């Protein structure tokens, strides 16, 4: 009730101010202040053209000052990201040209066709050809842009290539956890009822495919020039996997796994050179407000060579033996020098 009353008061104040302004205008005319009104009209016309010029200068100045600080100068770091950047540039180009033309005409016409004693307004009620032109041309351009957007969307959410590296990404307030399939290249099943203690992802270890899965938090490792498939989940509220350098993003929805795939083009070390930032890191952020700690929900992605990625992967211990260290036979320990592991079949047989 209080909100409705406040809205009513604001509306009434607006109406009163409007009526006072109109009454003042009528009084001025009746008093013979027509000359003052025309003078104000000229001043307003001059201010409009000044605003146009200063506005265009301001747009150029802001672009010159802030564009180098954006992610665009270093380029997209994925194949799909390059196509998305191209689509964005085309969209900005088309809409930017239309914006500049329409705004210049708007302010110029306000200046050029201001009220004058010997000038009569031209009444132009209808023109079918013009209406068809300004309706169909924008519709065609927008349709083309939508089609390209859908094409790229269906591409990034389609089935990933068979040689893709699969990484499960799980979001929760307020962090990211990652799980990799082991030598069998199959992620084990999960059950939310099993989410407790050290088993933070609820992995079902009764599924043999889960015994060699690798679980890491905060930092993800992926190889360069190889397709990467994300299987995305959330454990509490809706999050969003944001990959700004790769120009990708995807919602993380509780109970509804989503996927996307992309191919990184540059390692982290190469991007340090491209960006001119020795401290550069690929970031995975949450692009959906998810609570008071949303700002801190950040992870790091390390893109490295295939050899370095395999070496890192071989150095990781399966989550099963991290949670149940007493079930890890000595024969399955990793030799850091040779980076060799006992075959999965031997591991399962020994642990049982």
Secondary structure, 3 states (H helix, E strand, C coil): CHHHHHHHHHHHHHHHHHHHHHHHHHHHHHCCCHHHHHHHHHHHHHHHHHHHHHHHHHHHHHHHHHHHHCCCCCCCCEHHHHHHHHHHHHHHHHHHHHHHHHHHHHHHHHHHCCCCCCCCCCCCCCCHHHHHHHHHHHHHHHHHHHHHHHHHHHHHCCCCCCCCEEEEEEEECCEEEEEECCCCCCCCCECHHHCECCECCCECCCCHHHCCCEEEECEEEEECCCEEEEEEEECCCCEEEEECCCCEEEEEEECECEEEEEEECCCHHHHHHHHCCCCCCEEEEECCCCCCCHHHCEEEEEEECHHHHHHHHHCCCCHHHHHCHHHCCHHHCCCCCCCCCCCHHHHHHHHC
